[in-house]
Amino acid sequence: MVQLSPSSLLERARTPGGRRLVRYSLVSAVSVVVSQIFLFLAQFAWSARTSNIVAVCLSAIPSYQLNRVWAWGKTGRSHLMKEIVPFWGMCLLGLILSTWSADWAESHAASVTSSAVGQKLVVNIAALAAFGVLWVAKFVILNRLLFAPAAHPAAPPEPEPVT
């Protein structure tokens, strides 16, 4: 059973996996702020669909770099097939789901509010909710597959002392 007391959560956040989760969460927060601001402002010039596509693509670039280097501590060149392609594949999945959500919200927002700004906020909320659904799955994939720490061979057993 998972303990949810503040002290147990703080203790868990101090573990290597906990630090990655905290950093991943902070990177996600930065990505959300970047994409949500751009999505909202772009809707004054473009459709929700176009605005969302551009917002997701723009926010994915710093998200990849921050996740790879800061959250998972990877250095050196990125591996195209092991890191870049799978990361962008997950971004594409998020893009498809959030664009569908934004497009659907745009077509139904007038039934929620007559305010133009309110309708744009409905689109933002729908796109954000779509990414929220994928957030946990993405952490597991990044943590266990893409940026997983390299397995270190087990140290040989210490020889027993001669008596």
Secondary structure, DSSP 8 states (H G I E B T S, - for coil): ----SHHHHHHHHTSHHHHHHHHHHHHHHHHHHHHHHHHHHHTTTS-HHHHHHHHHHHHHHHHHHIIIIIIS---S---IIIIIHHHHHHHHHHHHHHHHHHHHHHHHGGGT-S-HHHHHHHHHHHHHHHHHHHHHHHHHHIIIIIS----------------
